[in-house]
């Protein structure tokens, strides 16, 4: 089953509903930065996101420096933002 890219109106509506996420400035993706008390807390969060990613079969692009985790979500199969990204962002926010 093909994954469809979100339309401009769908993108605006969903982005408004995703607390803390913003459109990336350089590509069709959403991104968010998470700050934690220390490296261990950031690493624990990344472990929980990794388990979600496996469950959703949708893996984020991310980086970690000390207490900061930056996550970007895009759907390569759709060549941009899709409902898979929205669902993953919602699941991450629920952590």
C-alpha positions as CSV (number, residue, x, y, z in Angstrom):
1,X,0.0,0.0,0.0
2,X,1.4,3.4,-1.0
3,X,1.9,6.1,1.6
4,X,0.4,9.4,0.5
5,X,2.0,12.8,1.2
6,X,-0.1,15.2,3.2
7,X,-1.7,18.1,1.3
8,X,-0.9,21.7,2.4
9,X,-4.2,22.0,4.3
10,X,-3.7,18.7,6.0
11,X,-0.2,19.6,6.9
12,X,-1.3,22.9,8.5
13,X,-4.2,21.3,10.4
14,X,-2.1,18.4,11.8
15,X,0.9,20.6,12.7
16,X,-1.4,22.9,14.7
17,X,-2.5,19.7,16.7
18,X,1.1,18.5,17.4
19,X,2.4,20.3,20.5
20,X,6.0,21.3,20.1
21,X,6.6,20.2,16.5
22,X,7.4,22.6,13.7
23,X,8.0,22.3,9.9
24,X,11.7,21.9,9.1
25,X,13.1,25.0,7.3
26,X,15.1,23.0,4.7
27,X,12.8,20.1,3.7
28,X,9.4,18.5,4.0
29,X,9.6,17.2,7.5
30,X,8.5,18.0,11.1
31,X,11.0,18.5,13.9
32,X,11.2,19.0,17.6
33,X,13.9,19.5,20.2
34,X,13.6,17.8,23.6
35,X,15.7,18.9,26.6
36,X,16.3,16.7,29.6
37,X,18.0,17.0,33.0
38,X,21.1,15.1,31.9
39,X,22.5,12.6,29.4
40,X,21.0,9.5,31.2
41,X,17.5,11.0,31.0
42,X,17.9,11.9,27.3
43,X,19.3,8.4,26.5
44,X,16.3,6.8,28.3
45,X,13.9,8.9,26.2
46,X,15.7,7.7,23.1
47,X,15.4,4.1,24.1
48,X,11.6,4.6,24.5
49,X,11.4,6.3,21.1
50,X,13.3,3.5,19.6
51,X,10.8,1.0,20.9
52,X,8.0,3.1,19.5
53,X,9.7,3.3,16.1
54,X,9.9,-0.5,15.9
55,X,6.2,-0.8,16.8
56,X,5.2,1.8,14.3
57,X,7.8,0.6,11.7
58,X,8.7,4.3,11.2
59,X,12.1,5.4,12.3
60,X,13.0,9.0,13.1
61,X,16.1,10.9,12.1
62,X,17.7,12.1,15.3
63,X,20.7,13.4,17.1
64,X,21.8,13.6,20.7
65,X,24.2,15.9,22.4
66,X,24.4,15.5,26.2
67,X,20.8,16.4,27.4
68,X,19.3,17.4,24.1
69,X,17.6,15.1,21.5
70,X,16.6,16.5,18.2
71,X,14.1,14.5,16.1
72,X,13.0,14.9,12.5
73,X,10.1,12.9,11.0
74,X,9.5,12.5,7.2
75,X,8.3,9.6,5.1
76,X,10.8,8.7,2.4
77,X,8.3,6.5,0.7
78,X,6.0,9.5,0.2
79,X,8.8,11.9,-0.5
80,X,7.7,14.1,2.4
81,X,5.3,14.5,5.3
82,X,2.6,11.8,5.7
83,X,0.2,10.5,8.4
84,X,2.9,8.1,9.5
85,X,4.9,11.1,10.7
86,X,1.8,12.6,12.5
87,X,1.1,9.3,14.2
88,X,4.7,8.9,15.3
89,X,4.9,12.5,16.6
90,X,1.7,11.9,18.6
91,X,3.2,8.7,20.1
92,X,6.5,10.5,20.9
93,X,4.6,13.3,22.6
94,X,2.7,10.8,24.7
95,X,5.9,9.6,26.3
